[in-house]
Amino acid sequence: MEPLEYDRVWKLAEEVAGIGHWEWDIQNETAYWSARKKEIYGLDPSETPSYEDFLSAIDETTRAVVEAEIRKVLAGEKEFYDLQHSIHRKDGEERWVHEKGYLIRDAEGKPLRMAGIVFDITDRHRLERELIFEKRKSSYFEKFDALTGLPNRHTLYDDLERKLSRDESFALVFLDIEDFGTVNNTFGHLFGDALLVELGRRLKALGAPGALYRYGADEFVLLLTPEESDRLEEQLRKQFYEHPLHVEGETVKLRFNIGFARAPEDARTPKDLITRASAALSLAKSYPQKIPIRFQPYMEEQIARHYHGLDALRRAIEAGEFVPYYQPIVDTRKRTVIGVEALVRWIGPEGEPISSPAQFLPLAREHHLIHRIDYLVFAQALRELGNWHRQGWEIELSCNAHLDDFSRIGFSKLFRRYQPLLTSLVVEISEEEFLACSDDEKERMEVLAGLGIRLSLDDFGTGYSSLRYLHTFKVHEIKIDRGFVAKLPEDSRSLDLIRVIKHIAEIYGLDCIVEGVETREQSELLDSIGLTWQQGYYFARPMSAKECTRFFREFR
């Protein structure tokens, strides 16, 4: 078999692997570049390149490195020329290349030619840079808050360990914004974010550099000297009461709940110090005067109650005491029940309610137990939905959830088990969580939609920033927040806002449900503007599955 010609081999290699090749005649100062090499460097196929064309594509700093590398090869200090560097093409595009070459000498060892290959590694280089950036970003966000740039609770814990090990005397101060939820609901979550950033900037002036941390959604921590903590109330008055915050054209007067503990006299470990300062904060929230409260020994009982409640919560989860109660969603025009919303209740062994959701849900979220409660509710509610469908009640089931739930194996198995029912399942995600979701959580929403599960945006209208997401994600339904309905029929502005939200839903082709309907007047008013899918105490309070079945039969 005849061997293939040299040029044909290179041409095949270029086509298959995208490799360019080149030669540099050192004696005659001429160069040969293959078609692929010219393409990488942005030259026309008809151009005759030179060694200067090669150097001119490289910036001055890199050029010095390249020329030094070539000199080492010519001098025999290195066997191969091997470099990765950027190039700047004539069309302005920057690319990254990997050049490799070897030197050909004559019989006397004098350099004659260099020959080599070139790879375009632009995509690989970009990916490597992105991976490095993501790694650094991940490392950064482990220690710092993404919104304010302040150190977070993990950094606080590390810093406390260092200070306590040196037996320093200092105060750990919790600051909680009074009624921050109202600010978010009034002005929207983007405004709330801007407010938190400005607040962090102001708070930095109260202590030493690096002594401020963002601990939670609207909680900050300051590490102050004992003397600074004594002056804190006066400093806050000067910073915030005498000089209110100005954010996006609005003037905001903030009030704070303040609780603190001192080291080493109140606690000698980070966990104890945080727990005791947090106990003082809890007590401060009940004081209308909004004065700083220092931890006192009698507050230990409060801490004990907290952990007693936590133990009871864990036992109740193991015993399956968290069950769904169902509130019907009705179509007032057709006079039918179209769905139910599953709402969690803590019901004891004897059928008695143990604690309200307003009491146990915050504790469950704080200690990362909420996904276990969500699972219990989902599993039982899907089972009841199957029973209702078999009885001929073709209704939809709405369940409140957290996006983090759906990354867990238990939920995946649950959805596989109840696959035929998924097209009748609506997952309600709060507007607050919807706006703060990560890229991973956005992907989870896409997966849910792919399974046939409908997505509902709960509490719609409490933050204007959600509007821009409606066309981005596969949201199927919005639920108008009960706060708009509460003032009906007297408040015409609330009705105007409801009309606007209805119009938005129509534009995007979304279903629209109104929550919090409590009177006949409210229901008829909403019905008159075409909002016939309603939910609220006027129709029924949350009830057990058995009571709900009876409601289906009797509702007119």
C-alpha positions in Angstrom: 0.0 0.0 0.0 1.4 3.4 -1.0 1.8 5.8 2.0 -0.3 9.0 2.0 1.5 12.2 1.0 2.6 14.5 3.9 0.2 17.3 2.9 -2.8 15.0 2.6 -2.1 13.6 6.1 -2.0 17.1 7.6 -5.2 18.1 5.8 -6.9 15.1 7.2 -5.6 15.9 10.7 -6.9 19.5 10.4 -10.3 18.3 9.3 -10.7 15.7 12.0 -9.0 17.3 15.0 -9.1 21.0 14.1 -5.3 21.2 14.4 -3.3 23.8 12.4 0.4 23.4 11.5 3.1 25.8 10.6 6.8 26.0 9.7 9.3 28.9 10.1 12.3 29.0 7.8 14.8 30.7 10.1 17.5 31.2 7.5 15.2 32.8 4.9 12.9 34.4 7.4 9.8 33.0 5.7 6.8 31.1 7.2 4.2 28.6 6.1 0.9 28.4 7.8 -1.8 25.8 7.0 -5.4 26.9 6.2 -6.5 26.0 9.8 -3.6 28.1 11.3 -4.7 31.1 9.1 -8.3 30.6 10.2 -7.4 30.6 13.9 -5.4 33.8 13.5 -8.1 35.4 11.4 -6.0 35.6 8.2 -7.4 35.3 4.7 -6.5 32.0 3.0 -4.7 33.8 0.2 -2.4 35.8 2.6 1.2 34.8 2.9 2.1 35.1 6.6 5.4 36.0 8.1 7.0 35.6 11.5 6.0 39.2 12.2 2.4 38.4 11.6 2.7 35.8 14.3 4.3 38.3 16.8 1.9 41.2 15.9 -1.1 39.1 17.0 0.3 38.9 20.5 0.3 41.7 23.1 3.6 43.2 24.3 3.7 41.4 27.7 2.9 38.0 26.2 5.2 38.7 23.2 8.2 39.0 25.6 7.4 35.6 27.1 7.0 34.0 23.6 10.3 35.4 22.3 12.1 34.3 25.4 10.7 30.8 24.9 11.8 30.7 21.3 15.3 31.9 22.3 15.6 29.0 24.8 14.7 26.5 22.0 17.2 28.1 19.6 19.9 28.0 22.2 19.3 24.4 23.0 18.1 25.1 26.5 14.7 23.5 25.8 13.9 20.7 23.4 10.4 21.9 22.4 8.6 25.2 22.1 5.3 24.8 24.1 3.1 27.8 25.2 -0.5 28.7 25.8 -1.4 32.4 25.2 -3.9 34.8 23.9 -3.9 36.3 20.4 -5.7 39.3 19.1 -7.0 38.9 15.5 -7.4 41.7 13.0 -11.2 41.6 13.4 -10.8 42.4 17.1 -11.6 39.0 18.4 -9.5 37.5 21.2 -8.7 33.8 21.1 -6.5 31.5 23.1 -4.1 29.1 21.4 -1.8 26.3 22.4 1.3 26.3 20.2 3.8 23.4 20.2 6.9 23.1 18.0 10.4 21.6 17.6 13.6 22.8 16.0 15.3 21.3 13.0 19.1 21.8 12.8 21.7 21.1 10.1 24.6 18.7 10.4 26.6 21.3 12.3 23.8 22.0 14.8 22.8 25.3 13.3 19.0 26.1 13.5 17.3 25.8 10.1 13.6 25.6 10.7 11.0 25.3 13.4 7.8 23.3 12.8 4.8 22.7 14.9 1.1 22.6 15.5 -1.5 25.0 16.9 -4.7 24.2 18.8 -7.6 26.7 19.3 -8.3 26.4 23.0 -10.6 29.4 23.4 -13.6 27.4 24.5 -11.6 25.3 27.0 -9.9 28.4 28.4 -13.2 30.2 28.8 -14.6 27.1 30.6 -11.6 26.9 32.9 -12.0 30.6 33.7 -15.7 30.1 34.5 -14.9 27.1 36.7 -12.3 29.1 38.6 -14.7 32.0 38.9 -17.5 29.7 40.2 -15.1 28.1 42.6 -14.0 31.4 44.0 -17.6 32.6 44.1 -18.7 29.5 45.9 -15.8 30.0 48.4 -16.8 33.7 48.8 -20.5 33.0 49.5 -19.6 30.4 52.1 -18.3 33.3 54.2 -20.0 36.4 52.9 -23.6 37.5 52.2 -24.4 37.8 48.5 -26.6 40.9 48.9 -24.7 43.1 51.3 -21.2 41.7 51.0 -21.0 41.5 54.8 -19.6 38.4 56.6 -22.3 35.8 57.2 -23.2 33.6 60.2 -20.5 31.1 59.3 -17.8 33.7 59.5 -19.3 35.1 62.7 -19.0 31.6 64.3 -15.3 31.4 63.3 -14.6 34.9 64.6 -16.3 34.2 67.9 -14.1 31.1 68.4 -11.0 33.2 67.9 -12.1 36.0 70.2 -13.3 33.7 73.0 -10.1 31.7 72.8 -8.2 34.9 73.6 -10.5 35.6 76.5 -11.6 38.9 75.1 -14.3 41.0 76.7 -16.9 42.0 74.1 -20.7 42.2 73.4 -22.5 40.2 70.7 -25.5 42.3 69.6 -28.5 41.1 67.5 -30.4 43.8 65.6 -33.7 42.8 64.0 -35.6 45.3 61.9 -39.1 45.9 63.3 -41.8 44.9 60.9 -39.5 44.5 57.9 -42.2 42.3 56.2 -44.4 45.4 55.9 -41.7 47.3 54.1 -41.3 44.4 51.6 -45.0 44.1 51.1 -45.5 47.9 50.6 -42.5 48.7 48.3 -41.5 45.3 46.9 -38.6 43.0 47.5 -36.1 44.9 45.3 -36.7 47.9 47.4 -36.2 45.8 50.5 -32.9 44.5 49.2 -31.8 48.1 48.5 -32.8 49.1 52.0 -30.7 46.2 53.5 -27.7 47.3 51.5 -28.0 50.9 52.7 -28.7 49.7 56.3 -25.5 47.6 56.3 -23.5 50.7 55.1 -24.9 52.7 58.0 -24.4 50.0 60.6 -20.7 49.7 59.8 -20.2 53.1 61.5 -21.3 51.7 64.9 -18.3 49.4 65.5 -14.8 48.5 64.5 -14.1 47.5 60.9 -15.2 43.9 60.2 -17.4 43.8 63.3 -20.7 43.7 61.4 -22.4 40.5 60.1 -25.6 39.7 58.2 -27.1 36.9 60.3 -30.5 36.3 58.7 -33.1 37.9 56.3 -33.5 41.1 58.4 -31.1 40.3 61.3 -27.6 41.8 61.7 -25.0 41.1 64.4 -22.5 43.6 65.8 -19.4 42.7 67.9 -18.8 45.7 70.1 -16.7 46.5 73.1 -18.7 46.7 76.4 -18.4 50.5 76.2 -19.7 50.6 72.6 -22.7 48.4 73.6 -23.5 50.8 76.4 -23.7 53.7 73.9 -25.6 51.6 71.2 -29.1 53.1 71.8 -27.7 56.6 71.5 -25.7 55.7 68.4 -28.8 54.1 66.7 -30.9 57.2 67.4 -28.3 59.4 65.8 -27.8 57.1 62.8 -31.4 56.2 62.0 -33.9 58.2 64.1 -32.5 61.6 63.5 -31.3 60.8 60.0 -33.8 58.4 58.3 -32.7 56.3 55.4 -33.4 57.5 51.8 -33.8 54.6 49.4 -35.1 55.0 45.8 -36.7 58.3 46.6 -38.5 57.0 49.7 -37.7 58.1 53.3 -37.8 55.2 55.7 -37.7 55.4 59.5 -36.6 52.1 61.0 -37.0 50.8 64.5 -34.9 47.9 65.8 -35.3 45.1 68.2 -32.0 44.7 70.0 -30.8 41.8 72.2 -27.2 41.2 73.3 -25.0 39.1 75.5 -21.5 39.7 76.8 -18.4 37.5 76.8 -17.0 36.0 78.8 -19.4 36.6 81.7 -22.6 35.5 79.9 -21.1 32.7 77.8 -17.8 31.1 76.9 -18.6 29.3 73.6 -19.9 30.7 70.3 -23.1 28.6 70.4 -24.0 29.7 74.0 -23.2 33.3 73.3 -25.4 33.3 70.1 -28.2 31.4 71.9 -28.3 33.8 74.8 -28.1 37.0 72.7 -30.9 35.5 70.6 -33.0 34.9 73.7 -32.5 38.5 74.7 -33.6 39.6 71.2 -36.8 37.5 71.5 -37.7 39.3 74.7 -36.8 42.7 73.2 -39.4 42.0 70.4 -42.2 42.1 73.1 -41.1 45.5 74.4 -42.8 48.4 72.8 -40.0 50.8 74.0 -37.5 49.2 71.6 -34.6 49.4 74.0 -31.5 47.1 74.0 -32.1 44.0 76.2 -29.1 42.2 77.7 -29.3 38.5 78.5 -30.2 37.7 82.0 -30.1 34.3 83.8 -33.9 34.1 84.0 -34.0 33.9 80.2 -32.5 30.4 80.4 -36.1 29.2 81.0 -37.0 30.8 77.6 -34.1 28.9 75.9 -35.2 25.7 77.6 -38.8 26.2 76.3 -37.3 26.7 72.8 -35.5 23.4 72.9 -38.4 21.7 74.5 -40.5 22.9 71.6 -37.8 21.6 69.2 -37.8 18.2 70.8 -41.6 18.0 70.6 -41.5 19.1 66.9 -39.0 16.3 66.1 -41.1 13.7 67.9 -44.2 14.8 66.1 -42.5 14.5 62.7 -41.5 10.9 63.6 -45.0 10.1 64.7 -46.5 11.6 61.6 -48.6 14.2 63.5 -48.4 16.8 60.8 -51.3 16.3 58.4 -53.0 18.3 55.6 -56.2 20.1 56.2 -57.9 21.2 53.0 -59.5 24.5 52.1 -61.7 24.3 49.0 -61.2 26.5 45.9 -64.5 27.2 44.2 -65.7 28.5 40.9 -68.5 30.9 41.9 -70.0 31.1 38.4 -70.3 27.3 37.9 -71.0 26.7 41.5 -68.5 23.9 41.7 -65.4 23.0 43.7 -62.4 23.0 41.4 -59.7 22.3 43.8 -58.3 22.3 47.4 -55.3 23.8 49.0 -53.5 21.5 51.5 -52.5 23.4 54.6 -50.4 21.8 57.3 -51.8 21.2 60.8 -50.2 19.6 63.9 -52.8 17.2 65.2 -52.1 15.1 68.3 -52.9 11.4 68.8 -56.3 12.1 70.2 -57.2 14.3 67.3 -56.6 17.6 69.2 -54.7 20.5 67.6 -51.3 21.0 69.3 -49.9 24.2 67.9 -50.7 26.7 65.2 -48.6 26.9 62.0 -47.5 30.4 63.0 -45.8 28.9 66.0 -44.3 25.7 64.7 -43.3 26.6 61.1 -40.7 29.2 62.0 -39.1 26.7 64.4 -39.1 24.1 61.7 -37.5 26.5 59.2 -34.9 27.6 61.7 -33.8 24.0 62.3 -34.1 22.8 58.7 -37.0 20.4 59.4 -39.5 22.0 57.1 -38.8 19.6 54.2 -39.8 16.7 56.4 -43.1 18.3 57.3 -43.6 19.2 53.6 -43.0 15.5 52.7 -45.6 14.3 55.2 -48.2 16.8 53.8 -47.5 16.0 50.2 -47.6 12.2 50.7 -50.9 12.2 52.5 -52.5 14.9 50.3 -51.6 12.9 47.1 -53.1 9.8 48.6 -56.3 11.7 49.4 -56.3 13.2 45.9 -56.2 9.7 44.5 -59.2 8.7 46.7 -61.2 11.7 45.5 -60.5 11.0 41.9 -61.6 7.4 42.3 -64.9 8.7 43.8 -65.4 11.0 40.7 -64.3 14.3 42.1 -61.9 15.5 39.4 -60.3 18.3 41.4 -56.8 19.8 41.6 -54.6 19.7 44.7 -52.5 22.7 45.6 -49.6 22.2 48.0 -47.3 24.8 49.5 -43.6 23.9 49.0 -40.1 25.1 49.2 -37.9 24.7 46.1 -35.3 22.9 48.1 -37.8 20.1 48.7 -37.5 18.8 45.2 -33.8 18.1 45.3 -34.5 15.4 47.8 -34.8 11.7 47.0 -38.0 11.2 49.0 -39.9 13.6 46.8 -38.6 12.0 43.6 -39.9 8.6 44.7 -43.2 10.2 45.8 -43.8 11.7 42.4 -42.9 8.4 40.7 -45.4 6.6 42.9 -48.2 9.1 42.1 -47.3 9.8 38.5 -50.9 9.6 37.1 -52.0 12.3 39.5 -49.2 14.9 38.8 -51.2 16.7 36.1 -53.7 17.5 38.9 -51.0 18.8 41.3 -50.3 22.5 41.7 -47.2 23.4 43.6 -47.5 26.9 45.3 -44.2 28.8 45.7 -44.2 32.0 47.6 -43.4 35.2 45.7 -40.5 35.8 48.1 -38.9 32.5 47.4 -39.6 32.7 43.7 -37.7 36.0 43.5 -34.7 34.7 45.4 -34.4 31.3 43.6 -31.0 30.2 42.4 -30.1 28.8 39.0 -30.4 25.2 40.4 -33.8 26.0 41.8 -34.9 27.4 38.4 -33.9 24.2 36.8 -36.0 22.3 39.4 -39.0 24.4 38.4 -38.5 23.3 34.8 -38.3 19.7 35.9 -41.6 20.0 37.8 -43.3 21.5 34.8 -41.9 18.7 32.6 -43.6 16.2 34.9 -47.0 17.9 34.3 -47.0 19.6 37.7 -48.5 23.1 37.5 -46.7 26.0 39.2 -48.6 28.6 41.2 -47.1 31.9 42.3 -48.5 32.5 45.8 -49.0 35.9 47.5 -48.9 37.6 44.1 -48.7 41.4 44.2 -46.7 41.7 47.4 -43.5 42.5 45.3 -43.6 44.2 41.9 -40.4 42.6 40.9 -42.1 39.3 40.1 -43.7 40.7 37.0 -40.5 40.3 34.9 -40.3 36.6 35.8 -43.8 35.6 34.5 -42.6 35.2 30.9 -39.3 33.5 31.9 -40.6 30.6 34.0 -43.4 28.1 33.3 -45.8 29.6 35.9 -49.4 28.5 35.3 -51.3 30.3 37.9 -51.1 33.3 40.3 -52.9 33.7 43.6 -53.9 37.2 44.5 -52.7 37.9 48.0 -55.4 38.2 50.7 -54.1 41.6 51.7 -55.8 43.1 48.6 -59.2 41.5 49.4 -59.3 42.4 53.1 -60.2 46.0 52.4 -63.0 45.2 50.0 -65.6 46.5 49.2 -64.8 49.8 50.9 -61.3 50.4 49.3 -61.6 51.2 45.6 -57.8 51.3 45.2 -57.5 47.7 46.3 -60.2 46.8 43.7 -58.2 48.7 41.0 -55.1 46.8 41.9 -56.9 43.5 41.7 -58.2 44.5 38.2 -54.6 45.2 37.2 -53.4 41.8 38.4 -56.3 40.1 36.6 -55.3 41.9 33.4 -51.7 40.7 33.9 -52.9 37.1 34.3 -54.9 37.4 31.1 -51.9 38.8 29.1 -49.8 35.9 30.1 -52.6 33.3 29.8 -52.5 32.4 33.5 -55.2 31.1 35.8 -56.0 33.5 38.6 -57.3 32.6 42.1 -58.2 35.1 44.8 -57.4 34.2 48.4 -58.9 35.5 51.6 -62.5 35.9 50.5 -64.4 36.3 53.8 -67.7 37.9 53.0 -70.5 37.6 50.5 -70.0 41.2 49.4 -66.3 40.5 48.6 -67.2 37.4 46.7 -69.9 39.1 44.6 -67.7 42.1 43.9 -64.9 39.8 42.6 -67.3 37.8 40.6 -68.6 41.0 38.9 -65.1 41.7 37.5 -64.6 38.2 36.3 -62.6 36.7 39.1 -64.7 33.6 39.8 -62.0 31.3 41.2 -62.1 32.1 44.9 -60.9 30.7 48.2 -61.5 31.8 51.8 -63.5 31.5 55.0 -66.7 32.7 53.3 -66.8 29.3 51.6 -65.0 27.1 54.1 -62.3 26.9 56.7 -59.5 24.3 56.3 -60.9 20.9 57.2 -60.0 17.3 57.4 -60.2 15.0 54.3 -63.5 13.4 55.6 -65.1 16.8 56.1 -63.9 18.0 52.7 -65.5 15.1 51.0 -68.8 16.0 52.7 -68.3 19.6 51.5 -67.9 18.4 47.9 -71.3 16.8 48.1 -73.1 19.6 49.8 -71.6 22.7 48.1 -74.0 24.8 46.1 
